[in-house]
């Protein structure tokens, strides 16, 4: 029962390690100051307010994992990317939580 509720709230579980093996890009949408205080090695810092102008540098054929401090901005980033035609976008939630899953 709990797993069904989690699936409804958060969607199907995602294997982030497998996505990385498939060439996924990790987009950390926190501010530059937040990013400089700690981040996931290899992630790209693209603050949410600059994401629209950065999209043309992203490969629509590769998976994209968004992250931030809590999961709110990364959720917004995921929705923005999806609305612009990116199909393989995953909200990784907080960067620290995502780092622990990798």
Secondary structure, 3 states (H helix, E strand, C coil): CHHHHHHHHHCCCCCHHHHHHCCCEEEECCCHHHHHCCCCCCCEECCHHHHHHHHHHCCCCCCEEEEECCCHHHHHHHHHHHHCCCCCEEEEEEHHHHHHHC
